[in-house]
Amino acid sequence: MTQDQLNLINDNKIKADDTADQVLNNEIIKPIWISVSEGAKLGGVQTKTIRRAIQYNYVKYKIVSNRYLIDFPTLITYLHTKTKLKNKLNQFGLGQYVDKWK
């Protein structure tokens, strides 16, 4: 193997290790932040449902450049709180691609 190939392999190992180390002691180091429209698409719901969750502090969020960014795990947790939201998630959202939730 050439030195360039070894460097490429080492770079890929570092990237894989970075993603594996995102959770340390049950604490997420690099959280996933998504927009309201992305959250609605992934959840199979309308954007006003996501905005209502932000309004009542059901999801963790932050504001960057006058835009809401939602913490992805809290969004999934919120969508599992009510049967109607859970059904929409499983039928129209990300849940249609998941066999079993943990």
Residue frames as qw, qx, qy, qz and C-alpha x, y, z in Angstrom:
[[0.000, 0.888, 0.460, 0.000, 0.00, 0.00, 0.00],
 [0.367, 0.513, -0.040, 0.775, 1.10, 3.50, -0.71],
 [0.200, -0.155, -0.491, 0.834, 1.37, 6.17, 1.94],
 [0.331, -0.081, -0.153, -0.928, -1.63, 8.00, 0.45],
 [0.644, -0.252, -0.632, -0.349, -3.79, 4.89, 0.81],
 [0.504, -0.240, -0.674, 0.484, -2.68, 4.45, 4.43],
 [0.002, -0.052, -0.236, 0.970, -3.47, 8.09, 5.17],
 [0.492, -0.167, -0.380, -0.765, -6.93, 7.68, 3.62],
 [0.647, -0.281, -0.708, -0.013, -7.62, 4.59, 5.74],
 [0.361, -0.197, -0.544, 0.731, -6.44, 6.38, 8.89],
 [0.192, -0.057, -0.013, -0.980, -8.62, 9.40, 8.07],
 [0.610, -0.248, -0.528, -0.537, -11.66, 7.14, 7.66],
 [0.585, -0.262, -0.702, 0.309, -10.91, 5.43, 10.98],
 [0.132, -0.089, -0.359, 0.920, -10.77, 8.80, 12.70],
 [0.407, -0.132, -0.227, -0.875, -14.13, 9.78, 11.20],
 [0.675, -0.264, -0.652, -0.221, -15.68, 6.47, 12.28],
 [0.469, -0.205, -0.627, 0.587, -14.24, 6.88, 15.77],
 [0.074, -0.061, 0.133, -0.986, -15.66, 10.42, 15.97],
 [0.587, -0.235, -0.356, -0.688, -19.18, 9.20, 15.26],
 [0.694, -0.240, -0.672, 0.094, -18.80, 6.34, 17.73],
 [0.385, -0.153, -0.497, 0.763, -17.66, 8.78, 20.43],
 [0.189, -0.452, -0.220, -0.843, -20.68, 11.06, 20.02],
 [0.716, -0.574, -0.177, -0.355, -22.30, 9.38, 23.03],
 [0.432, 0.291, -0.662, 0.539, -20.15, 9.38, 26.12],
 [0.070, -0.142, -0.749, 0.644, -21.59, 8.39, 29.51],
 [0.101, 0.649, 0.754, -0.003, -25.15, 8.68, 28.13],
 [0.009, 0.797, 0.094, -0.597, -24.43, 12.28, 27.16],
 [0.671, 0.601, 0.328, 0.283, -24.60, 13.33, 23.53],
 [0.458, -0.429, 0.142, 0.765, -21.53, 15.30, 22.52],
 [0.023, 0.141, -0.449, -0.882, -22.59, 16.33, 19.01],
 [0.435, 0.437, 0.665, -0.421, -26.39, 16.62, 18.95],
 [0.229, 0.306, 0.684, 0.621, -28.34, 16.62, 15.69],
 [0.161, 0.517, 0.293, -0.788, -30.17, 19.89, 15.09],
 [0.239, 0.353, 0.748, 0.508, -32.84, 20.05, 12.39],
 [0.161, -0.065, -0.087, -0.981, -35.10, 22.80, 11.07],
 [0.532, 0.191, 0.485, -0.667, -38.85, 22.97, 11.61],
 [0.722, 0.411, -0.236, -0.504, -39.60, 21.89, 8.04],
 [0.412, 0.348, -0.842, 0.006, -37.14, 18.97, 8.23],
 [0.190, -0.059, 0.825, -0.529, -38.67, 17.91, 11.55],
 [0.660, 0.280, 0.230, -0.658, -42.14, 17.99, 10.03],
 [0.674, 0.419, -0.511, -0.330, -41.05, 15.87, 7.06],
 [0.271, 0.276, -0.897, 0.214, -39.24, 13.35, 9.24],
 [0.251, 0.053, 0.748, -0.612, -42.16, 13.19, 11.66],
 [0.021, -0.353, -0.851, -0.388, -44.89, 12.94, 9.04],
 [0.077, -0.743, -0.555, 0.367, -46.68, 15.94, 10.55],
 [0.270, 0.860, 0.212, 0.377, -47.30, 19.56, 9.60],
 [0.409, 0.344, -0.302, 0.789, -44.93, 22.39, 10.48],
 [0.374, -0.595, 0.055, -0.709, -47.54, 23.94, 12.78],
 [0.897, -0.375, -0.233, -0.039, -47.42, 20.79, 14.92],
 [0.726, 0.072, -0.258, 0.633, -43.67, 21.27, 15.34],
 [0.067, 0.489, -0.108, 0.863, -44.09, 24.99, 16.07],
 [0.662, -0.578, -0.131, -0.459, -46.74, 24.15, 18.69],
 [0.894, -0.235, -0.262, 0.278, -44.28, 21.75, 20.34],
 [0.463, 0.269, -0.203, 0.820, -41.71, 24.57, 20.41],
 [0.260, -0.601, -0.060, -0.753, -44.26, 27.00, 21.84],
 [0.779, -0.539, -0.038, -0.319, -45.10, 24.69, 24.76],
 [0.088, -0.697, 0.696, -0.152, -41.44, 23.62, 25.28],
 [0.959, -0.036, 0.219, -0.176, -42.11, 19.97, 24.45],
 [0.870, 0.313, -0.002, 0.380, -38.90, 19.85, 22.40],
 [0.499, -0.600, 0.120, 0.614, -35.45, 21.24, 23.00],
 [0.538, 0.728, 0.272, 0.326, -34.64, 24.02, 20.54],
 [0.389, -0.498, 0.044, 0.774, -32.34, 26.93, 19.82],
 [0.408, 0.880, 0.218, -0.113, -32.61, 29.97, 17.59],
 [0.527, -0.284, 0.392, 0.698, -29.89, 30.61, 15.01],
 [0.049, -0.053, 0.430, 0.900, -30.25, 33.50, 12.56],
 [0.515, 0.116, 0.143, -0.837, -33.97, 33.88, 13.40],
 [0.713, 0.081, -0.593, -0.364, -34.58, 30.19, 12.63],
 [0.760, -0.412, 0.380, -0.329, -35.60, 27.47, 15.05],
 [0.486, 0.357, -0.798, -0.023, -33.36, 24.43, 15.24],
 [0.832, -0.354, 0.089, -0.418, -34.80, 21.42, 17.04],
 [0.215, -0.457, 0.858, -0.088, -32.87, 18.71, 18.87],
 [0.566, 0.120, -0.676, -0.457, -33.69, 15.52, 16.94],
 [0.302, -0.096, -0.921, 0.227, -33.92, 13.05, 19.88],
 [0.166, 0.266, 0.550, -0.774, -36.36, 15.29, 21.75],
 [0.507, 0.223, -0.279, -0.784, -38.49, 15.56, 18.61],
 [0.513, 0.022, -0.833, -0.207, -38.71, 11.77, 18.30],
 [0.138, -0.174, -0.814, 0.537, -39.55, 11.53, 22.00],
 [0.325, 0.257, 0.217, -0.884, -42.30, 14.14, 21.58],
 [0.557, 0.171, -0.503, -0.638, -43.75, 12.31, 18.59],
 [0.448, -0.066, -0.891, 0.039, -44.03, 9.17, 20.73],
 [0.104, 0.009, 0.598, -0.794, -46.02, 10.93, 23.47],
 [0.593, 0.281, 0.285, -0.698, -49.44, 10.80, 21.80],
 [0.649, 0.178, 0.736, 0.071, -50.99, 7.97, 19.84],
 [0.534, 0.805, 0.234, -0.107, -52.03, 10.21, 16.94],
 [0.092, 0.880, -0.436, -0.163, -48.53, 11.65, 16.54],
 [0.474, -0.360, 0.795, 0.114, -46.96, 8.20, 16.86],
 [0.687, 0.417, 0.595, 0.004, -49.23, 6.83, 14.13],
 [0.423, 0.899, -0.031, -0.107, -48.33, 9.73, 11.81],
 [0.174, -0.739, 0.634, 0.148, -44.64, 9.16, 12.52],
 [0.547, -0.130, 0.822, 0.088, -44.96, 5.46, 11.72],
 [0.623, 0.558, 0.548, -0.011, -47.18, 5.85, 8.63],
 [0.438, 0.879, 0.127, 0.142, -45.88, 9.01, 6.95],
 [0.114, -0.923, 0.366, -0.043, -42.59, 9.84, 8.62],
 [0.146, 0.615, -0.771, 0.073, -39.32, 8.23, 9.52],
 [0.591, -0.196, 0.690, -0.369, -41.05, 5.35, 11.33],
 [0.877, 0.371, 0.035, -0.302, -42.07, 3.68, 8.08],
 [0.615, 0.576, -0.526, 0.120, -38.39, 2.75, 7.64],
 [0.132, -0.464, 0.747, -0.457, -37.84, 1.56, 11.23],
 [0.566, -0.130, -0.799, -0.157, -38.67, -2.04, 12.15],
 [0.615, -0.602, -0.493, 0.126, -38.67, -1.57, 15.92],
 [0.025, -0.820, 0.212, -0.531, -38.06, 1.46, 18.15],
 [0.467, 0.086, -0.711, 0.519, -35.88, 1.01, 21.23]]
